[in-house]
Every structure is written in C-alpha cells, then in structure tokens.
Amino acid sequence: MEGIFATRDRGSIKAMAFGYGRDDGSAIRQRVIDNVDKFFDLSAASFEQSAEVIRDEHIHIIMDAQGHTRGGRMQIVAARPAPIVVNYLVYPGTSGAPFIDYVIVDKYVVPPAELATSFTEKLVVLPNCYQVNHYDQILASSERIAKRSDLWKIETREGQYDGFVFVNFNKIDKLKAPVFSTWMSILRRVPRSSLLLLDPGRNEMGDGVAESVTSREIKKNLWKEAQAQGISRGRIRFVSRIPKGEHLQRHRFGRLFLDTFIYGAHSTATDALYAGLPVITLAGDSFASRVGISLLQNLDMEELITFSVKEYEDLAVYLAQTPFILSRLQRRLRSDITEFGQPLFRTEQHTQHLEQSQRLMYDIYTLTNRPFHIVV
C-alpha cells in the first residue's frame, strides 16, 4: 500500500488512511502517514466508533486491506461507512460478505469463467498484476543497497551453501504434505541439493519473539518426515527472519524458488523475483493458488508456470541439472528490462490503473447506485 500512497495523483484524489494496528514506531508507518492527506489512529476505538470516524469524513470509497486475515476488523466496513467498499490486496479471495461491493483482481488470479460464480463481490480486473510493489523505498532506506543489482553483487553476512539450493521463504502454515513430499522427491532426484526454509520461530528483527516450543516441534517433525522419505536432516535448513533489505540479499544463495501449492507465495515470491531468483509455480484453481501465475506472466516468464505436480517436479529437476538454462533465466530476471519494462515492478503504472478503477467505481455508483464488474 505504501507505494500507492507515494505515487498517487495528489491533484484529483484525496487519500486518507485509517489504521487500527498498534503504533510500532516503524519507518513504514511514518511514510504512510507522510504520504496521505489525513491519518486516523483507530487502535483504541471500537468498531462503532471507527465506522463513525470514517463516516464523518464523507469518503467515497473505502479499501479494506485486511479482510479475513489476522487482526482484521471487517465489522468496521460491515457498517458501510462509505458508499463503496472494496476488498483489496491482502486477502486473496472472496470475502463472502454482502456488504463488500468489489474485489481487486487480475485476469490470471481469477480466470474469466469464475467472474460470476466464485465471488460475492463484483470483480475489478486490472490490466496487469493485482499486486502492488514498491521496492524503491526499500533500496532508498538501506545503507548498503543503492540499486537492485547490489542485491546479488554486494557481500552479505550469511555464508554460502554447498550444492544446489532450493528455496521457499513462505510462512510455515502454507506448507502442506503434498508439496513437502514433492520437494523431497526433487531432493532425491538432485544429488547434493538442499532446501532452505524460513525458521518458524527464530528471528533477528529485535521484536522480542523467541523460538517457541511449537516452532521447535515443527522443525523436528519436518526433519523426521524428510528422513522418512529418504532425505537426511542436514538437507533441510532453516534461516531466521531478518530486515527486508538483508532478506532480499540472501536470495543470492538460492538457485531456484519452489512455490507452495494450495496457498502460494505472494509477496514472498515477488521478493524472490525482484532479488533475481527464478520461481517455479503450480497453477491452482483458486485466487490464493494462482498469484504465482500473475507474477510470472507480468514478467514475461510463463515458462516457469506448471500445470501438474509431475510437471512442477520435472521442471525443478531439469533446471537444477541444466545450469546454462537456469543461468539464462536468471540473467533475464536480473535485467533492466525486467525491472523497468515489465509491469510487475512499475508502481506508478499500477497506481494509475487502480485510480482509474476507482473513478469507474464512483461513476457507476452515481449513475446506478449498484456495483458492476469492471475491466480496466
């Protein structure tokens, strides 16, 4: 969302942000506050009070950026504090709520056949990826990274890993038995390969979150299952959460990012792609399982999209065993054409499309007082 506020049309659209999370004192929060016309801290307000604050501002469109995710307060938008309510960005699917008018999608995450069948909302179909990205600010706030290519050229504090390294930095709750078994099959077919995962407990973010008994049990169970499938414990490695800039840099130690199936990598996959790491995804039949398709299509790298588990596994093994093909993909991904010419990382263009959709939503509302599907 920060990128939208930073690149918005300040002349014709007024932007307000209503935050109900705690003030973490972060630079990101402050940049959002600096880039909107008004900011309202609703962290101590009730649902009713929050809705009243929003209603008093007489806004036309409210974008709910949480939905059914942890910490969300859909009770606020259920009160209809604005004439148009939109499900946007964070929750990858239909809200199922009659009080939400629209959901922002693209033609890849929601195929045309699903237009009227799977969503309670009317669809707003953006011309490129539904997801907004804003890496310029991450680079600007880093002391060591001045440009994108520094992510794979400047040394990091982490060391190299031996052999071929597959990567997945998703939250551990996206990891299900079928994809883990597929990963183990890939490791069996690629000698001296290993899998790098994000530690479910350890972090170096300074937020006081210690490794829990649960996270230790998760790792123990994954190692146990790997051994049951013929993969030694040492080939499944975990890395801690670290600040964003450093996290982007450490993608250099991987050779290939393996997406999860049912709930794929979203911003996590975008991080990998921006850091120059190719991503293999399996096309699913839901919004949550099709984001990888949209990301790759918007980078013109559709050859990394697969349509069966066998194809996914075979492609991962093929790329691991044909380094010249993988290097060619990596060079394309790291090129200036990918960064500046392809739609995925063009924040300002995304904002323009989103603003165009908002104008259409409002025009339709003033003419008909009800929502319609919109293709931008």
Secondary structure, 3 states (H helix, E strand, C coil): CHHHHHHCCCCCCCCEEEECCCCCCCHHHHHHHHHCCEEEECCCCCHHHHHHHHHHCCCCEEEECCCCCCCCCHHHHHCCCCCEEEECCCCCCCCCCCCCCEEEEECCCCCHHHCCCCCCCEEEEECCCCCCCCHHHHHHCCCCCCCCCHHHHCCCCCCCCCCCEEEECCCHHHCCHHHHHHHHHHHHHCCCCEEEEEEEEEECCCCCCCCCHHHHHHHHHHHHHHHHCCCCHHHEEEEEECCHHHHHHHHHHCCEEECCCCCCCCHHHHHHHHCCCCEEEECCCCHHHCHHHHHHHCCCCHHHEECCHHHHHHHHHHHHHCHHHHHHHHHHHCCHHHHHHCHHHCHHHHHHHHHHHHHHHHHHHHHHCCCCCEEC
